[in-house]
Amino acid sequence: MDLPSFIWLWRIAAWSMGLSLTAYTALLLTGGAVWYLRSHQKRQFSWLRLLHLILGSTLVALVLLLLSVGIIGTLGEHGSLGHSWHLGAGLLVVSLVLASVAAATQINSKPWARSLHVTINALLFIAFAAVSYSGWTVVQQYLP
């Protein structure tokens, strides 16, 4: 099939991945600050919690964008999926992000949800490392 270059799609993926990692780091910092203020009986800063929620929503949007770009780009370039373990690593990241959101929605009503949310996000760190490494190996195939 004679298709146009997908380099523009890979650029979107690269920017989205960089922004995802930035959002994840900002979520770590804001989540840590919310935890510190809550656990030390300091006054709760509602703007900080709101910022954490906005960053979380941004991360969800970016990860779903990455999923769609990866699927469209891989299908367009190869005609099928599953050419490397990057697909599995990416699906793991998407699953963990969505599981983190599900746990976060339960934090106010279920005491165990907070520790589950934190545990999932620790696993997400490892998954992000895996998807970054596997993505780097995939990108090397397209560079001259």
A tleap script that builds the chain and sets N, CA, C and O, in Angstrom:
source leaprc.protein.ff14SB
mol = sequence {
  NMET ASP LEU PRO SER PHE ILE TRP LEU TRP
  ARG ILE ALA ALA TRP SER MET GLY LEU SER
  LEU THR ALA TYR THR ALA LEU LEU LEU THR
  GLY GLY ALA VAL TRP TYR LEU ARG SER HIE
  GLN LYS ARG GLN PHE SER TRP LEU ARG LEU
  LEU HIE LEU ILE LEU GLY SER THR LEU VAL
  ALA LEU VAL LEU LEU LEU LEU SER VAL GLY
  ILE ILE GLY THR LEU GLY GLU HIE GLY SER
  LEU GLY HIE SER TRP HIE LEU GLY ALA GLY
  LEU LEU VAL VAL SER LEU VAL LEU ALA SER
  VAL ALA ALA ALA THR GLN ILE ASN SER LYS
  PRO TRP ALA ARG SER LEU HIE VAL THR ILE
  ASN ALA LEU LEU PHE ILE ALA PHE ALA ALA
  VAL SER TYR SER GLY TRP THR VAL VAL GLN
  GLN TYR LEU CPRO
}
set mol.1.N position { 0.845 -1.173 0.000 }
set mol.1.CA position { 0.000 0.000 0.000 }
set mol.1.C position { 0.895 1.242 0.000 }
set mol.1.O position { 1.844 1.322 0.779 }
set mol.2.N position { 0.603 2.183 -0.846 }
set mol.2.CA position { 1.390 3.407 -0.941 }
set mol.2.C position { 0.758 4.474 -0.053 }
set mol.2.O position { -0.169 5.171 -0.465 }
set mol.3.N position { 1.272 4.592 1.171 }
set mol.3.CA position { 0.715 5.525 2.149 }
set mol.3.C position { 1.646 6.701 2.358 }
set mol.3.O position { 2.853 6.583 2.142 }
set mol.4.N position { 1.103 7.833 2.776 }
set mol.4.CA position { 1.974 8.977 3.085 }
set mol.4.C position { 2.835 8.667 4.308 }
set mol.4.O position { 2.566 7.725 5.053 }
set mol.5.N position { 3.850 9.460 4.494 }
set mol.5.CA position { 4.739 9.297 5.643 }
set mol.5.C position { 3.962 9.492 6.943 }
set mol.5.O position { 3.112 10.376 7.049 }
set mol.6.N position { 4.268 8.656 7.919 }
set mol.6.CA position { 3.604 8.747 9.212 }
set mol.6.C position { 4.454 9.521 10.227 }
set mol.6.O position { 4.191 9.453 11.428 }
set mol.7.N position { 5.461 10.251 9.759 }
set mol.7.CA position { 6.355 10.958 10.679 }
set mol.7.C position { 5.593 11.975 11.518 }
set mol.7.O position { 5.938 12.183 12.681 }
set mol.8.N position { 4.569 12.613 10.962 }
set mol.8.CA position { 3.768 13.578 11.724 }
set mol.8.C position { 3.032 12.897 12.870 }
set mol.8.O position { 2.839 13.485 13.934 }
set mol.9.N position { 2.620 11.643 12.642 }
set mol.9.CA position { 1.936 10.890 13.690 }
set mol.9.C position { 2.911 10.537 14.812 }
set mol.9.O position { 2.562 10.588 15.991 }
set mol.10.N position { 4.121 10.183 14.434 }
set mol.10.CA position { 5.131 9.839 15.446 }
set mol.10.C position { 5.535 11.073 16.236 }
set mol.10.O position { 5.881 10.974 17.413 }
set mol.11.N position { 5.492 12.237 15.594 }
set mol.11.CA position { 5.781 13.478 16.333 }
set mol.11.C position { 4.698 13.744 17.381 }
set mol.11.O position { 4.999 14.154 18.502 }
set mol.12.N position { 3.443 13.511 17.012 }
set mol.12.CA position { 2.354 13.658 17.987 }
set mol.12.C position { 2.577 12.704 19.152 }
set mol.12.O position { 2.392 13.070 20.313 }
set mol.13.N position { 2.976 11.473 18.828 }
set mol.13.CA position { 3.227 10.475 19.875 }
set mol.13.C position { 4.380 10.914 20.780 }
set mol.13.O position { 4.298 10.776 22.000 }
set mol.14.N position { 5.434 11.434 20.196 }
set mol.14.CA position { 6.587 11.854 20.998 }
set mol.14.C position { 6.211 12.993 21.946 }
set mol.14.O position { 6.568 12.966 23.124 }
set mol.15.N position { 5.495 13.990 21.435 }
set mol.15.CA position { 5.059 15.103 22.282 }
set mol.15.C position { 4.090 14.623 23.357 }
set mol.15.O position { 4.174 15.042 24.511 }
set mol.16.N position { 3.176 13.747 22.973 }
set mol.16.CA position { 2.197 13.232 23.940 }
set mol.16.C position { 2.880 12.426 25.034 }
set mol.16.O position { 2.494 12.507 26.200 }
set mol.17.N position { 3.884 11.656 24.667 }
set mol.17.CA position { 4.598 10.865 25.676 }
set mol.17.C position { 5.365 11.790 26.616 }
set mol.17.O position { 5.355 11.588 27.830 }
set mol.18.N position { 6.016 12.785 26.070 }
set mol.18.CA position { 6.733 13.743 26.917 }
set mol.18.C position { 5.791 14.472 27.860 }
set mol.18.O position { 6.101 14.652 29.038 }
set mol.19.N position { 4.649 14.889 27.350 }
set mol.19.CA position { 3.657 15.560 28.196 }
set mol.19.C position { 3.048 14.600 29.214 }
set mol.19.O position { 2.732 15.005 30.333 }
set mol.20.N position { 2.879 13.330 28.835 }
set mol.20.CA position { 2.366 12.324 29.786 }
set mol.20.C position { 3.320 12.140 30.951 }
set mol.20.O position { 2.898 12.081 32.106 }
set mol.21.N position { 4.602 12.050 30.645 }
set mol.21.CA position { 5.597 11.898 31.718 }
set mol.21.C position { 5.658 13.146 32.589 }
set mol.21.O position { 5.850 13.053 33.802 }
set mol.22.N position { 5.497 14.312 31.972 }
set mol.22.CA position { 5.456 15.560 32.738 }
set mol.22.C position { 4.226 15.597 33.639 }
set mol.22.O position { 4.321 15.976 34.807 }
set mol.23.N position { 3.078 15.207 33.102 }
set mol.23.CA position { 1.841 15.176 33.900 }
set mol.23.C position { 1.967 14.173 35.041 }
set mol.23.O position { 1.527 14.443 36.159 }
set mol.24.N position { 2.570 13.013 34.761 }
set mol.24.CA position { 2.753 11.993 35.801 }
set mol.24.C position { 3.624 12.546 36.931 }
set mol.24.O position { 3.316 12.351 38.107 }
set mol.25.N position { 4.705 13.233 36.574 }
set mol.25.CA position { 5.590 13.823 37.582 }
set mol.25.C position { 4.854 14.900 38.384 }
set mol.25.O position { 4.975 14.963 39.607 }
set mol.26.N position { 4.100 15.735 37.694 }
set mol.26.CA position { 3.325 16.773 38.387 }
set mol.26.C position { 2.265 16.147 39.299 }
set mol.26.O position { 1.989 16.671 40.378 }
set mol.27.N position { 1.672 15.032 38.870 }
set mol.27.CA position { 0.709 14.321 39.720 }
set mol.27.C position { 1.386 13.762 40.960 }
set mol.27.O position { 0.816 13.787 42.051 }
set mol.28.N position { 2.595 13.261 40.796 }
set mol.28.CA position { 3.361 12.768 41.947 }
set mol.28.C position { 3.597 13.895 42.951 }
set mol.28.O position { 3.427 13.710 44.157 }
set mol.29.N position { 3.985 15.047 42.449 }
set mol.29.CA position { 4.269 16.184 43.330 }
set mol.29.C position { 3.002 16.724 43.999 }
set mol.29.O position { 2.992 16.971 45.205 }
set mol.30.N position { 1.944 16.906 43.222 }
set mol.30.CA position { 0.713 17.446 43.813 }
set mol.30.C position { 0.052 16.421 44.733 }
set mol.30.O position { -0.495 16.784 45.774 }
set mol.31.N position { 0.099 15.155 44.355 }
set mol.31.CA position { -0.458 14.114 45.223 }
set mol.31.C position { 0.300 14.007 46.527 }
set mol.31.O position { -0.297 13.824 47.588 }
set mol.32.N position { 1.628 14.122 46.448 }
set mol.32.CA position { 2.444 14.115 47.663 }
set mol.32.C position { 2.142 15.309 48.550 }
set mol.32.O position { 2.101 15.189 49.775 }
set mol.33.N position { 1.932 16.461 47.929 }
set mol.33.CA position { 1.615 17.663 48.705 }
set mol.33.C position { 0.237 17.544 49.366 }
set mol.33.O position { 0.066 17.937 50.520 }
set mol.34.N position { -0.741 17.004 48.636 }
set mol.34.CA position { -2.071 16.790 49.214 }
set mol.34.C position { -1.972 15.826 50.392 }
set mol.34.O position { -2.565 16.067 51.444 }
set mol.35.N position { -1.230 14.739 50.223 }
set mol.35.CA position { -1.051 13.758 51.312 }
set mol.35.C position { -0.389 14.410 52.525 }
set mol.35.O position { -0.834 14.217 53.656 }
set mol.36.N position { 0.679 15.187 52.287 }
set mol.36.CA position { 1.399 15.830 53.387 }
set mol.36.C position { 0.483 16.774 54.166 }
set mol.36.O position { 0.436 16.736 55.395 }
set mol.37.N position { -0.238 17.615 53.437 }
set mol.37.CA position { -1.120 18.579 54.098 }
set mol.37.C position { -2.231 17.876 54.868 }
set mol.37.O position { -2.593 18.303 55.964 }
set mol.38.N position { -2.771 16.803 54.302 }
set mol.38.CA position { -3.839 16.061 54.969 }
set mol.38.C position { -3.319 15.329 56.200 }
set mol.38.O position { -3.978 15.326 57.240 }
set mol.39.N position { -2.149 14.711 56.094 }
set mol.39.CA position { -1.633 13.905 57.198 }
set mol.39.C position { -1.036 14.731 58.334 }
set mol.39.O position { -0.916 14.237 59.455 }
set mol.40.N position { -0.669 15.950 58.068 }
set mol.40.CA position { -0.097 16.812 59.107 }
set mol.40.C position { -1.104 17.824 59.639 }
set mol.40.O position { -0.733 18.834 60.237 }
set mol.41.N position { -2.361 17.541 59.414 }
set mol.41.CA position { -3.456 18.362 59.929 }
set mol.41.C position { -3.312 19.831 59.543 }
set mol.41.O position { -3.765 20.724 60.258 }
set mol.42.N position { -2.687 20.055 58.424 }
set mol.42.CA position { -2.595 21.432 57.923 }
set mol.42.C position { -3.888 21.754 57.192 }
set mol.42.O position { -4.671 20.869 56.848 }
set mol.43.N position { -4.085 23.014 56.971 }
set mol.43.CA position { -5.271 23.431 56.236 }
set mol.43.C position { -5.220 22.835 54.827 }
set mol.43.O position { -4.184 22.876 54.163 }
set mol.44.N position { -6.330 22.292 54.388 }
set mol.44.CA position { -6.410 21.684 53.056 }
set mol.44.C position { -6.484 22.775 51.990 }
set mol.44.O position { -7.291 23.699 52.096 }
set mol.45.N position { -5.663 22.669 50.990 }
set mol.45.CA position { -5.684 23.607 49.881 }
set mol.45.C position { -6.514 23.001 48.766 }
set mol.45.O position { -6.045 22.117 48.050 }
set mol.46.N position { -7.744 23.469 48.613 }
set mol.46.CA position { -8.649 22.897 47.618 }
set mol.46.C position { -8.131 23.112 46.199 }
set mol.46.O position { -8.396 22.303 45.310 }
set mol.47.N position { -7.391 24.204 45.984 }
set mol.47.CA position { -6.846 24.451 44.647 }
set mol.47.C position { -5.815 23.403 44.279 }
set mol.47.O position { -5.660 23.072 43.103 }
set mol.48.N position { -5.100 22.869 45.282 }
set mol.48.CA position { -4.087 21.846 45.019 }
set mol.48.C position { -4.759 20.530 44.619 }
set mol.48.O position { -4.301 19.846 43.704 }
set mol.49.N position { -5.825 20.188 45.298 }
set mol.49.CA position { -6.574 18.976 44.949 }
set mol.49.C position { -7.202 19.128 43.561 }
set mol.49.O position { -7.205 18.183 42.772 }
set mol.50.N position { -7.733 20.315 43.267 }
set mol.50.CA position { -8.306 20.576 41.947 }
set mol.50.C position { -7.228 20.452 40.865 }
set mol.50.O position { -7.470 19.863 39.811 }
set mol.51.N position { -6.053 20.999 41.123 }
set mol.51.CA position { -4.943 20.884 40.180 }
set mol.51.C position { -4.592 19.410 39.953 }
set mol.51.O position { -4.337 18.995 38.822 }
set mol.52.N position { -4.581 18.630 41.025 }
set mol.52.CA position { -4.293 17.196 40.922 }
set mol.52.C position { -5.338 16.505 40.033 }
set mol.52.O position { -4.989 15.668 39.201 }
set mol.53.N position { -6.592 16.851 40.207 }
set mol.53.CA position { -7.657 16.270 39.387 }
set mol.53.C position { -7.530 16.684 37.916 }
set mol.53.O position { -7.743 15.865 37.022 }
set mol.54.N position { -7.192 17.924 37.669 }
set mol.54.CA position { -7.018 18.406 36.294 }
set mol.54.C position { -5.833 17.701 35.636 }
set mol.54.O position { -5.912 17.284 34.480 }
set mol.55.N position { -4.742 17.572 36.379 }
set mol.55.CA position { -3.574 16.865 35.841 }
set mol.55.C position { -3.898 15.402 35.553 }
set mol.55.O position { -3.450 14.848 34.549 }
set mol.56.N position { -4.675 14.780 36.434 }
set mol.56.CA position { -5.077 13.395 36.219 }
set mol.56.C position { -5.926 13.254 34.965 }
set mol.56.O position { -5.740 12.318 34.188 }
set mol.57.N position { -6.846 14.168 34.769 }
set mol.57.CA position { -7.688 14.149 33.561 }
set mol.57.C position { -6.840 14.360 32.312 }
set mol.57.O position { -7.079 13.740 31.276 }
set mol.58.N position { -5.866 15.224 32.420 }
set mol.58.CA position { -4.955 15.469 31.299 }
set mol.58.C position { -4.167 14.210 30.970 }
set mol.58.O position { -3.995 13.872 29.799 }
set mol.59.N position { -3.687 13.514 31.999 }
set mol.59.CA position { -2.942 12.279 31.773 }
set mol.59.C position { -3.814 11.232 31.083 }
set mol.59.O position { -3.352 10.547 30.170 }
set mol.60.N position { -5.056 11.103 31.506 }
set mol.60.CA position { -5.972 10.153 30.859 }
set mol.60.C position { -6.123 10.497 29.378 }
set mol.60.O position { -6.029 9.615 28.524 }
set mol.61.N position { -6.355 11.769 29.073 }
set mol.61.CA position { -6.524 12.190 27.680 }
set mol.61.C position { -5.263 11.919 26.861 }
set mol.61.O position { -5.350 11.444 25.729 }
set mol.62.N position { -4.107 12.212 27.417 }
set mol.62.CA position { -2.852 11.994 26.697 }
set mol.62.C position { -2.593 10.510 26.444 }
set mol.62.O position { -2.146 10.130 25.362 }
set mol.63.N position { -2.872 9.679 27.438 }
set mol.63.CA position { -2.643 8.240 27.284 }
set mol.63.C position { -3.595 7.662 26.240 }
set mol.63.O position { -3.199 6.812 25.442 }
set mol.64.N position { -4.841 8.113 26.240 }
set mol.64.CA position { -5.783 7.639 25.220 }
set mol.64.C position { -5.381 8.145 23.825 }
set mol.64.O position { -5.553 7.434 22.834 }
set mol.65.N position { -4.851 9.360 23.749 }
set mol.65.CA position { -4.321 9.871 22.479 }
set mol.65.C position { -3.162 9.001 22.010 }
set mol.65.O position { -3.091 8.636 20.837 }
set mol.66.N position { -2.261 8.672 22.920 }
set mol.66.CA position { -1.131 7.809 22.572 }
set mol.66.C position { -1.600 6.446 22.075 }
set mol.66.O position { -1.053 5.912 21.110 }
set mol.67.N position { -2.601 5.889 22.725 }
set mol.67.CA position { -3.141 4.601 22.297 }
set mol.67.C position { -3.676 4.691 20.872 }
set mol.67.O position { -3.376 3.837 20.038 }
set mol.68.N position { -4.466 5.722 20.593 }
set mol.68.CA position { -5.043 5.840 19.250 }
set mol.68.C position { -3.975 6.126 18.197 }
set mol.68.O position { -4.034 5.569 17.101 }
set mol.69.N position { -3.006 6.979 18.506 }
set mol.69.CA position { -1.921 7.264 17.569 }
set mol.69.C position { -1.114 5.996 17.303 }
set mol.69.O position { -0.753 5.713 16.161 }
set mol.70.N position { -0.836 5.241 18.351 }
set mol.70.CA position { -0.074 4.005 18.182 }
set mol.70.C position { -0.798 2.993 17.319 }
set mol.70.O position { -0.190 2.362 16.454 }
set mol.71.N position { -2.079 2.837 17.546 }
set mol.71.CA position { -2.852 1.874 16.756 }
set mol.71.C position { -2.952 2.327 15.295 }
set mol.71.O position { -2.711 1.544 14.376 }
set mol.72.N position { -3.309 3.597 15.094 }
set mol.72.CA position { -3.444 4.115 13.726 }
set mol.72.C position { -2.103 4.065 12.995 }
set mol.72.O position { -2.032 3.623 11.848 }
set mol.73.N position { -1.051 4.515 13.658 }
set mol.73.CA position { 0.265 4.536 13.026 }
set mol.73.C position { 0.789 3.145 12.706 }
set mol.73.O position { 1.347 2.921 11.632 }
set mol.74.N position { 0.613 2.214 13.629 }
set mol.74.CA position { 1.103 0.857 13.401 }
set mol.74.C position { 0.303 0.157 12.313 }
set mol.74.O position { 0.873 -0.511 11.450 }
set mol.75.N position { -1.009 0.309 12.353 }
set mol.75.CA position { -1.826 -0.287 11.289 }
set mol.75.C position { -1.496 0.329 9.934 }
set mol.75.O position { -1.441 -0.376 8.926 }
set mol.76.N position { -1.278 1.640 9.909 }
set mol.76.CA position { -0.940 2.308 8.657 }
set mol.76.C position { 0.426 1.920 8.136 }
set mol.76.O position { 0.623 1.800 6.927 }
set mol.77.N position { 1.357 1.727 9.028 }
set mol.77.CA position { 2.731 1.413 8.633 }
set mol.77.C position { 2.919 -0.073 8.329 }
set mol.77.O position { 3.604 -0.435 7.372 }
set mol.78.N position { 2.305 -0.932 9.152 }
set mol.78.CA position { 2.539 -2.382 9.026 }
set mol.78.C position { 1.321 -3.175 8.575 }
set mol.78.O position { 1.460 -4.294 8.081 }
set mol.79.N position { 0.136 -2.612 8.738 }
set mol.79.CA position { -1.068 -3.336 8.365 }
set mol.79.C position { -1.605 -4.250 9.452 }
set mol.79.O position { -2.676 -4.836 9.292 }
set mol.80.N position { -0.884 -4.380 10.546 }
set mol.80.CA position { -1.337 -5.202 11.676 }
set mol.80.C position { -0.631 -4.731 12.940 }
set mol.80.O position { 0.318 -3.949 12.885 }
set mol.81.N position { -1.107 -5.215 14.071 }
set mol.81.CA position { -0.538 -4.838 15.369 }
set mol.81.C position { 0.351 -5.961 15.903 }
set mol.81.O position { 0.376 -7.062 15.354 }
set mol.82.N position { 1.065 -5.671 16.963 }
set mol.82.CA position { 1.815 -6.705 17.668 }
set mol.82.C position { 3.185 -6.997 17.108 }
set mol.82.O position { 3.641 -8.140 17.157 }
set mol.83.N position { 3.859 -5.981 16.571 }
set mol.83.CA position { 5.193 -6.192 16.006 }
set mol.83.C position { 6.293 -6.122 17.046 }
set mol.83.O position { 7.443 -6.448 16.751 }
set mol.84.N position { 5.962 -5.705 18.249 }
set mol.84.CA position { 6.945 -5.660 19.337 }
set mol.84.C position { 6.188 -5.720 20.656 }
set mol.84.O position { 4.957 -5.723 20.678 }
set mol.85.N position { 6.920 -5.765 21.734 }
set mol.85.CA position { 6.286 -5.801 23.049 }
set mol.85.C position { 5.806 -4.412 23.475 }
set mol.85.O position { 5.266 -4.246 24.568 }
set mol.86.N position { 6.004 -3.425 22.615 }
set mol.86.CA position { 5.541 -2.073 22.909 }
set mol.86.C position { 4.011 -2.028 23.043 }
set mol.86.O position { 3.485 -1.273 23.861 }
set mol.87.N position { 3.307 -2.824 22.254 }
set mol.87.CA position { 1.844 -2.875 22.348 }
set mol.87.C position { 1.414 -3.323 23.738 }
set mol.87.O position { 0.544 -2.705 24.352 }
set mol.88.N position { 2.013 -4.383 24.230 }
set mol.88.CA position { 1.670 -4.876 25.569 }
set mol.88.C position { 1.987 -3.867 26.651 }
set mol.88.O position { 1.202 -3.665 27.577 }
set mol.89.N position { 3.155 -3.230 26.528 }
set mol.89.CA position { 3.538 -2.215 27.516 }
set mol.89.C position { 2.581 -1.027 27.464 }
set mol.89.O position { 2.211 -0.481 28.504 }
set mol.90.N position { 2.181 -0.626 26.262 }
set mol.90.CA position { 1.244 0.483 26.121 }
set mol.90.C position { -0.123 0.158 26.687 }
set mol.90.O position { -0.738 0.986 27.359 }
set mol.91.N position { -0.597 -1.048 26.414 }
set mol.91.CA position { -1.894 -1.456 26.962 }
set mol.91.C position { -1.844 -1.542 28.484 }
set mol.91.O position { -2.835 -1.260 29.158 }
set mol.92.N position { -0.687 -1.933 29.026 }
set mol.92.CA position { -0.526 -1.962 30.485 }
set mol.92.C position { -0.620 -0.545 31.056 }
set mol.92.O position { -1.274 -0.335 32.078 }
set mol.93.N position { 0.020 0.417 30.412 }
set mol.93.CA position { -0.054 1.811 30.869 }
set mol.93.C position { -1.499 2.307 30.828 }
set mol.93.O position { -1.980 2.901 31.793 }
set mol.94.N position { -2.180 2.067 29.728 }
set mol.94.CA position { -3.576 2.501 29.607 }
set mol.94.C position { -4.418 1.859 30.717 }
set mol.94.O position { -5.216 2.537 31.365 }
set mol.95.N position { -4.237 0.568 30.930 }
set mol.95.CA position { -5.010 -0.143 31.960 }
set mol.95.C position { -4.735 0.416 33.349 }
set mol.95.O position { -5.658 0.608 34.140 }
set mol.96.N position { -3.473 0.675 33.644 }
set mol.96.CA position { -3.124 1.199 34.969 }
set mol.96.C position { -3.651 2.619 35.175 }
set mol.96.O position { -4.100 2.963 36.268 }
set mol.97.N position { -3.598 3.434 34.139 }
set mol.97.CA position { -4.131 4.795 34.259 }
set mol.97.C position { -5.634 4.750 34.524 }
set mol.97.O position { -6.136 5.472 35.386 }
set mol.98.N position { -6.345 3.911 33.793 }
set mol.98.CA position { -7.791 3.808 34.001 }
set mol.98.C position { -8.119 3.185 35.358 }
set mol.98.O position { -9.094 3.578 35.999 }
set mol.99.N position { -7.316 2.221 35.799 }
set mol.99.CA position { -7.521 1.631 37.132 }
set mol.99.C position { -7.247 2.664 38.218 }
set mol.99.O position { -7.932 2.686 39.240 }
set mol.100.N position { -6.257 3.515 38.006 }
set mol.100.CA position { -5.954 4.576 38.963 }
set mol.100.C position { -7.123 5.545 39.084 }
set mol.100.O position { -7.473 5.973 40.184 }
set mol.101.N position { -7.721 5.887 37.954 }
set mol.101.CA position { -8.898 6.768 37.963 }
set mol.101.C position { -10.044 6.098 38.713 }
set mol.101.O position { -10.724 6.736 39.517 }
set mol.102.N position { -10.257 4.814 38.448 }
set mol.102.CA position { -11.345 4.092 39.125 }
set mol.102.C position { -11.119 4.085 40.638 }
set mol.102.O position { -12.060 4.294 41.404 }
set mol.103.N position { -9.884 3.845 41.069 }
set mol.103.CA position { -9.584 3.859 42.504 }
set mol.103.C position { -9.756 5.264 43.073 }
set mol.103.O position { -10.260 5.430 44.184 }
set mol.104.N position { -9.337 6.274 42.312 }
set mol.104.CA position { -9.431 7.658 42.789 }
set mol.104.C position { -10.873 8.083 43.032 }
set mol.104.O position { -11.152 8.860 43.945 }
set mol.105.N position { -11.781 7.574 42.217 }
set mol.105.CA position { -13.184 7.949 42.395 }
set mol.105.C position { -13.776 7.364 43.672 }
set mol.105.O position { -14.837 7.804 44.116 }
set mol.106.N position { -13.113 6.385 44.264 }
set mol.106.CA position { -13.613 5.728 45.467 }
set mol.106.C position { -12.928 6.208 46.752 }
set mol.106.O position { -13.294 5.766 47.841 }
set mol.107.N position { -11.956 7.090 46.644 }
set mol.107.CA position { -11.149 7.493 47.801 }
set mol.107.C position { -11.996 8.071 48.932 }
set mol.107.O position { -11.735 7.778 50.099 }
set mol.108.N position { -12.991 8.875 48.619 }
set mol.108.CA position { -13.797 9.504 49.675 }
set mol.108.C position { -14.738 8.536 50.382 }
set mol.108.O position { -15.133 8.792 51.519 }
set mol.109.N position { -15.102 7.440 49.742 }
set mol.109.CA position { -16.085 6.541 50.343 }
set mol.109.C position { -15.516 5.208 50.833 }
set mol.109.O position { -16.131 4.546 51.669 }
set mol.110.N position { -14.356 4.813 50.325 }
set mol.110.CA position { -13.781 3.521 50.712 }
set mol.110.C position { -12.342 3.735 51.196 }
set mol.110.O position { -11.503 4.223 50.438 }
set mol.111.N position { -12.053 3.376 52.442 }
set mol.111.CA position { -10.735 3.655 53.016 }
set mol.111.C position { -9.571 2.976 52.282 }
set mol.111.O position { -8.465 3.516 52.266 }
set mol.112.N position { -9.795 1.830 51.688 }
set mol.112.CA position { -8.728 1.092 51.011 }
set mol.112.C position { -8.376 1.687 49.650 }
set mol.112.O position { -7.323 1.363 49.100 }
set mol.113.N position { -9.216 2.535 49.103 }
set mol.113.CA position { -9.019 3.043 47.747 }
set mol.113.C position { -7.780 3.937 47.626 }
set mol.113.O position { -7.132 3.959 46.580 }
set mol.114.N position { -7.451 4.672 48.693 }
set mol.114.CA position { -6.287 5.560 48.633 }
set mol.114.C position { -5.001 4.761 48.461 }
set mol.114.O position { -4.173 5.088 47.612 }
set mol.115.N position { -4.833 3.710 49.270 }
set mol.115.CA position { -3.609 2.906 49.147 }
set mol.115.C position { -3.576 2.161 47.813 }
set mol.115.O position { -2.504 1.965 47.241 }
set mol.116.N position { -4.745 1.745 47.314 }
set mol.116.CA position { -4.796 1.104 45.993 }
set mol.116.C position { -4.379 2.101 44.910 }
set mol.116.O position { -3.623 1.754 44.002 }
set mol.117.N position { -4.866 3.326 45.003 }
set mol.117.CA position { -4.525 4.388 44.050 }
set mol.117.C position { -3.009 4.624 44.040 }
set mol.117.O position { -2.401 4.726 42.975 }
set mol.118.N position { -2.417 4.706 45.204 }
set mol.118.CA position { -0.969 4.937 45.307 }
set mol.118.C position { -0.198 3.741 44.757 }
set mol.118.O position { 0.788 3.921 44.042 }
set mol.119.N position { -0.631 2.529 45.078 }
set mol.119.CA position { 0.040 1.317 44.592 }
set mol.119.C position { -0.030 1.229 43.074 }
set mol.119.O position { 0.966 0.922 42.419 }
set mol.120.N position { -1.194 1.497 42.521 }
set mol.120.CA position { -1.344 1.474 41.063 }
set mol.120.C position { -0.409 2.492 40.418 }
set mol.120.O position { 0.196 2.213 39.383 }
set mol.121.N position { -0.289 3.663 41.023 }
set mol.121.CA position { 0.573 4.690 40.448 }
set mol.121.C position { 2.050 4.359 40.581 }
set mol.121.O position { 2.856 4.792 39.757 }
set mol.122.N position { 2.416 3.599 41.605 }
set mol.122.CA position { 3.792 3.113 41.697 }
set mol.122.C position { 4.061 2.105 40.574 }
set mol.122.O position { 5.124 2.134 39.953 }
set mol.123.N position { 3.109 1.229 40.319 }
set mol.123.CA position { 3.240 0.283 39.208 }
set mol.123.C position { 3.261 1.020 37.870 }
set mol.123.O position { 3.932 0.597 36.929 }
set mol.124.N position { 2.527 2.115 37.798 }
set mol.124.CA position { 2.504 2.922 36.580 }
set mol.124.C position { 3.888 3.487 36.269 }
set mol.124.O position { 4.244 3.631 35.100 }
set mol.125.N position { 4.664 3.805 37.291 }
set mol.125.CA position { 6.036 4.275 37.078 }
set mol.125.C position { 6.841 3.230 36.311 }
set mol.125.O position { 7.546 3.554 35.355 }
set mol.126.N position { 6.730 1.977 36.739 }
set mol.126.CA position { 7.444 0.879 36.078 }
set mol.126.C position { 6.917 0.685 34.657 }
set mol.126.O position { 7.696 0.482 33.725 }
set mol.127.N position { 5.597 0.745 34.493 }
set mol.127.CA position { 5.002 0.583 33.168 }
set mol.127.C position { 5.423 1.712 32.224 }
set mol.127.O position { 5.673 1.472 31.043 }
set mol.128.N position { 5.501 2.936 32.741 }
set mol.128.CA position { 5.967 4.056 31.918 }
set mol.128.C position { 7.421 3.841 31.488 }
set mol.128.O position { 7.787 4.147 30.353 }
set mol.129.N position { 8.238 3.319 32.390 }
set mol.129.CA position { 9.627 3.029 32.030 }
set mol.129.C position { 9.674 1.978 30.920 }
set mol.129.O position { 10.442 2.112 29.968 }
set mol.130.N position { 8.863 0.944 31.043 }
set mol.130.CA position { 8.832 -0.118 30.035 }
set mol.130.C position { 8.348 0.397 28.686 }
set mol.130.O position { 8.938 0.084 27.652 }
set mol.131.N position { 7.277 1.184 28.693 }
set mol.131.CA position { 6.743 1.682 27.428 }
set mol.131.C position { 7.693 2.711 26.813 }
set mol.131.O position { 7.770 2.815 25.589 }
set mol.132.N position { 8.406 3.461 27.625 }
set mol.132.CA position { 9.394 4.411 27.098 }
set mol.132.C position { 10.537 3.673 26.420 }
set mol.132.O position { 10.956 4.035 25.320 }
set mol.133.N position { 11.037 2.643 27.075 }
set mol.133.CA position { 12.140 1.859 26.494 }
set mol.133.C position { 11.698 1.153 25.215 }
set mol.133.O position { 12.386 1.213 24.196 }
set mol.134.N position { 10.551 0.487 25.272 }
set mol.134.CA position { 10.089 -0.242 24.086 }
set mol.134.C position { 9.744 0.735 22.957 }
set mol.134.O position { 9.973 0.432 21.786 }
set mol.135.N position { 9.204 1.887 23.298 }
set mol.135.CA position { 8.902 2.903 22.288 }
set mol.135.C position { 10.166 3.433 21.632 }
set mol.135.O position { 10.190 3.685 20.428 }
set mol.136.N position { 11.213 3.601 22.425 }
set mol.136.CA position { 12.487 4.058 21.876 }
set mol.136.C position { 13.025 3.058 20.867 }
set mol.136.O position { 13.552 3.448 19.825 }
set mol.137.N position { 12.895 1.765 21.170 }
set mol.137.CA position { 13.368 0.745 20.216 }
set mol.137.C position { 12.519 0.749 18.944 }
set mol.137.O position { 13.043 0.517 17.854 }
set mol.138.N position { 11.225 1.008 19.069 }
set mol.138.CA position { 10.349 1.079 17.899 }
set mol.138.C position { 10.720 2.291 17.049 }
set mol.138.O position { 10.790 2.189 15.824 }
set mol.139.N position { 10.958 3.432 17.685 }
set mol.139.CA position { 11.283 4.672 16.964 }
set mol.139.C position { 12.573 4.498 16.150 }
set mol.139.O position { 12.712 5.076 15.072 }
set mol.140.N position { 13.492 3.719 16.656 }
set mol.140.CA position { 14.761 3.516 15.959 }
set mol.140.C position { 14.552 2.883 14.582 }
set mol.140.O position { 15.377 3.065 13.687 }
set mol.141.N position { 13.470 2.150 14.409 }
set mol.141.CA position { 13.165 1.524 13.117 }
set mol.141.C position { 12.828 2.579 12.054 }
set mol.141.O position { 13.039 2.352 10.862 }
set mol.142.N position { 12.310 3.721 12.485 }
set mol.142.CA position { 11.838 4.729 11.541 }
set mol.142.C position { 12.842 5.850 11.287 }
set mol.142.O position { 12.664 6.662 10.379 }
set mol.143.N position { 13.886 5.885 12.089 }
set mol.143.CA position { 14.893 6.942 11.899 }
set mol.143.C position { 15.915 6.502 10.859 }
set mol.143.O position { 16.316 5.339 10.819 }
set mol.144.N position { 16.329 7.444 10.021 }
set mol.144.CA position { 17.321 7.082 8.975 }
set mol.144.C position { 18.691 6.803 9.552 }
set mol.144.O position { 19.622 6.490 8.811 }
savepdb mol mol.pdb
quit
